[in-house]
Every structure is written in C-alpha cells, then in structure tokens.
Amino acid sequence: MGQTLLDALNVRVVGTGGSYMMLAHGFGTDQSAWNRILPYFLSQYKVILYDLVCAGSVNPDYFDFGRYTSLDAYADDLLNILDTLGVECCAYVGHSVSAMIGILASVRRPELFSKLILIGASPRFLNDTDYHGGFEECEIEKLFMAMKSNYESWICGFAPLAVGADVPVAVREFSRTLFNMRPDISLFVSRIVFNSDLRAVLGLVKTPCWIIQTAKDVSVPMSVATYLKDSLGGQNTVMMLNVEGHLPHLSAPVLLAHHINIALSR
C-alpha cells in the first residue's frame, strides 16, 4: 500500500532542513493552500505535504465511501504516509479537520509527533449541553441541503463567509479548490466532519499543542480554542491571530507563518 498511497495522495517532501515538518490541509482545499506559507520553512525543515483523499486534486476513484466513514481512516492514511517515508518524528501543522486528524494520530503514535500546531481546530461543531461549538443541528442540515441542491451556488455563498476577511484572492483560491471536489464526496465528507465528536479523545493527547485561533471565525468560535486548551492532555498554548476568517494561510499567510515559526521554536 505504501508507495501507492504516496502516489494517490500526491505526497511531496520539499526543503533542505534537518528535521521533518508536516503541513496538512483542511476540508475544501488541497496542499496548494500552503503555497504562501511554504517558503518560510524550506531552509529549516524537510516539509511533508499531501492531499486528503477527499481533495479535488486526488483521483475520486481512491475515495472509498465504505472506509472513510470516520476521521480514524484519515488518521490511518497520515500514519501510513509517515511510516512509508521512514519518518520517526515530525512537527505537525494541521488546519481544521486535519488538526483533529493529527490529534487522533498522535494518540495512537505519540512518538511520531514532537508537537501539534492546530489551526482553526474543533472537536465538535454542534452545540451541546455546556459546550458551544457554534452550530445548531438545524443550521447544519440547511448547509447540507444547500450543498445538495446546488453545489456551485453553495460555494459562491460559503467561500466568502469562510475566508471572512476581505481578501478576494483568498476567496477565489478557496472557491477553486471547493469546485474541484466532486459534489457527492464533498457532501459526504461534510456530514462526517460536522457530525463528529472527538471531545472524549482530547485528554489522551500528551503531545504539546499550539492552538492557533483567529479573532473571528465563522466556523469555530473563540470558546472552542479555550475548550481545547483546557481539555487536551499535554502542555497547551493558545495563540490569537488578530484577523478574521477560517483560512488564515490563504488570507494572512505572513502573519500565520510568523506564529507557526514561534510555535516551532518554543
């Protein structure tokens, strides 16, 4: 499975540094989301990039609807990539759903991760008793209905909301990668992500975590960053970015790279 997986998920290792760093993108994007971040780390690290199996840049034939019914299958892919590459330890940077995929992988194989840098992470998007995830179930169902009835129209409304900041180039880039996803795969993965609840796993994480949260994120309220800091089992730090939106690597890459660098150096 090893080399086939590397080929299928477009795995790349770039950079000349002495240690490994992995950049893992979130839902609706692919590894190109890191293009403006990447140059800041190529001299210090060997940077591993890959595409989630649901990304539009991956042949949709590789997407197994029977297998990818939870985020655990994505954690399997992540661990298989690191094992195939022979990586013994890396710093992991995960955006949104990939932040949670990294958390799952680190619980299973803590020795593989020196630290987790979690951007726009959420263990549960739905509100619950004494927990504010940001969404009511009826809101999520409306989102699914909009995706199902007219995917292109949904993207045109969703992309600007998600980017948040008034950065047209970021909205165009996020729209492009959303359009690249096959609509049925996009809807299926959205259901998995929005209905997942990983709160019970957080206490098992012993890897140091850096939680990067923007000041205003339509998908992840500020309270979730605080919840993560208090619930994750290791040493945890919250870093606030004074920008809007769920995709700071697209809308504010210089600022985000600076904060990632701080987290890596501590």
N, C-alpha and C positions, 0 to 999 in steps of 0.2 A: 504493500500500500504506500510506502514511504515516498518514493520518487514520483509516483502517480499523483499523490496528494499535493506535493510541491508544485508540480506542473499544473494541476487542476486549479489550484488556488493562487496561481501566479506569484509564488513566493520569490522574493528577492532579498539578497544580503548586499548592502552597499556601505561604503565607508571604510576608513583605514585605522580606526581606533583599536585599542587592545581589549575592550570588553564589549559585551553584547547589550543591545537595547532593542526592544520590540515596539513598533507602532501598530496598533490595532484599531481599525476604523469602526464607526457606528452604523446603525441602520440607515439605509438610503444613500450611502456613499460607497466609495471603494478606496483603495490605498492612495489614489491620486489626491484625496483630501489632505494628505500630509505634505504635498509638494512645497508649500511655502514654509513649512516647519523644518523639513529635512536638512537644508543646507547648514543649519546651526549646529548640527550634531555629527556631521560626516567625518570630521577630523578627530573626534574624541571616541567614537563608537563604531562598531560594526552594527549597522541598523538593519533589523529584520522587518520586512513589510510583507503583507499578504492580503488577499481579499477573502472576506467571509463568503461562504458557499452561496449565500443568497444574493450577493452583489451582482449588478448587471454586467460586470466585466468577466464573470465566470460563466462558462457554458451551462445553461439551465438544466441540461441533462444530468449534471452532477448533483442537482438538488433532489434529495430523496425525502418525499413528504412523509414517509413512514419512519424515517430516522430522526429528522430534525424537529421533533415534537416538543423538545425542551432545550434549554440552554446547555445542558450537560453534553449534548452531541457536539456543540460548538467548542466546548472545553476539550473534548476528545481530539478534535482537529488541531487545536492550539498545541496540546501536549505532543501530538504526533509530529507536528512540524518541528518543534524544538528537539525531539528525540532524533528525528531523521537528520537534522542538521548537526547533531552532536553537541548541542548547546548544554552546558552544565549549569549555567546561571545567567540570568539577564535581568535588567531593569525593564519593567513592563509599563507601557503607556497605553491605556485603553479609553476610548471615547464611548460614552453612553452604554449601549448594550455590551460592547466589548470590555467595558470596565467590569461589568458583572461576570462576563465570561472569564476574565482574568482572576476574579475572586474565586470562582469555582475551581479553576485550575490550580490556584495557589493552595487551596485547602487539600487537594489531592496530592500535590507535589510541591510542598513548601520550599524544598531545597533549590528548585529551579528559578526562584524569583528573589532578587535582592530587595526590591521594593516595588510597590504598585502605585502608579500615578493615575488617578481616576478622574476623568473629565466628564462632567455632566452625568454622573452616575446616579442610578436609582434602583433600590432593591424591590420596589413596588410602586407602580404608577397610580394605582387606585387608592382612594381614601379608605380608611378603616377606623375602627374604634381607637381613639388616642393616637392615630397616625394620619398625617396629611401628606398624601402622595401627589396631590394636585388635580386628580380627575375623579369624577363620579362615573359609575358604570354606564349611565345613560349617555354621557358625553363620549365615552369610548365607542359605544355602539353606533352613535351618529357618525363618528370618524370612519368606522368600518363600512357603514352604508355608503358614505360619500366616496370612499375608495372603490367600492364595488360598482357603484352606478356609473361613475365617470372618472376614471383614474387620472386622465390628463387634467381635467378641471380641478380635481382634488389637489394635485401637485401645485397648480398655479396659485391656489389659496394657501396651501400648507407651507410651501418653501419660504415665502417672506416671513410668515409667523415664526417658523423655527429659527431662521437666521436672526430675526429680531432686529438687529442693527441695520441702519440704512447704508448697506454696502451692496450695491447692485451686482457687482462681480461675484460676490459670495452667493447671492440668491440664484444667479444664473448657473453657477457651478453645482450647487446642491440640486437644482431642478434637473440639470443634465444627468446626474447620476441616478436620481429617482426615476426619470424617464427610461433609463437603461434597464431598470429592473422589470422583469416580466410581471404584469399586474397580479396574477394569481399567486405568485411567490411572495410578492410584496405584502399582499393582504394576509397570507398565511403566517408570515413571519411577524407582522404587526400584531396579530392575535396572540402569538406565543409570547412576544415581548410584553405587551400591555397586560396580559393575564398572569404573568409570572410573579412569584412572591419569594424572594430569597432572603427575607429577614432572618429566618432561623439559621441560615448559614453564616451570617456575619461574624458571630462570636468565635467561630472556628478559625478565622483568619489570623495568623500570627505574624505575617509579613508586614513590615512598616508600610503604611498607606498615606499618600498625599492626595487629598480630595480638592480638586480644582473646580470652583463653582463661580459662574458669572453672576453679576448683580441682579439680572433679570432674565430668567429662562422660562419660556412658556411651557416647557415640558417638565422641568424639575424645580420645584420651589426651594427656597433657601433652607427651609426646615429639614429637607431631606439630607443636605450636607451635614447639618448638625446631628441628625439621627445616625448617619453613617459614622461620624467621628466617635459618637458615644457607644455605638454597637459593635464596631469592628474590634477584633480581639487583641490587636497589637498596638504599637505606638502610632497614633494617627494625628495628622495635621490638616487643617482646612486652609486653603489659600483662596482668597477672593479676588476675582478679576472685575475691575470697575468698567465692565462693558455689558451690553445686552446680547442675549441670544444663546442658542443651544450648540452652536458650531463655531467657537472662537478660533479654531485652527483655520477656518475659512474667512472669518470676519475680522479677526485681530491677531494674525499669526505672529507678529513680532512680540507682542505682549505675552502671548501664550508661551512662545519659545523661551522667553526670559524666565517665566515661572517654572516651566519644566526643568530648565537648567538649574534653578535654585533647588528644586526638589531632588534632582540627581546628585547635586554636590553636597547635600547635607547627610 
